[in-house]
Amino acid sequence: MEMEKVPQAGFKIEGLNIAGFNRGNLFANLNFLSKLFPVY
């Protein structure tokens, strides 16, 4: 909702990718690390 309402009010907004760290499955964290350190 904020991503629509804030720009309509005339303010700039930037979305963030949010990911957690999975302690139970270490292989699932490879995707987390790629989000934490993106390669451009």
N, C-alpha and C positions, 0 to 999 in steps of 0.2 A: 504494500500500500504506500509506503514512504517513497518508493521509487517513482510513483506517479504524482503524488500530491506535492512533494517538495519542489520539483521542477515547475509545476503549474503555479506555485507561489513565487517563482522567479529566482530560486536558489539553485546552485549547482550541487549535484550529489553524485558520488561514485560508489558503485557496489563493490563489495569485498567477497572473495572466496573464503569460506570458513570451513575448516576440516579438523576433525579430532584425531587423536592418537589412539590406535587400537592396541591395548596391552595384551589381549588374548590371542591375536593373530598377527604375528610379526610380518608375514608376507603382505598383508593388507596395508601395512605402513609404507610400502614402496610407493604407492600412489600418493600417500600423504606427503612423503618427502619430495616428490616431483612438484606438488603444489607449493610446498614451503620454499623450494629453491627452483623457480621456473627458469628454463633455458630459452633465451630469446634468440 
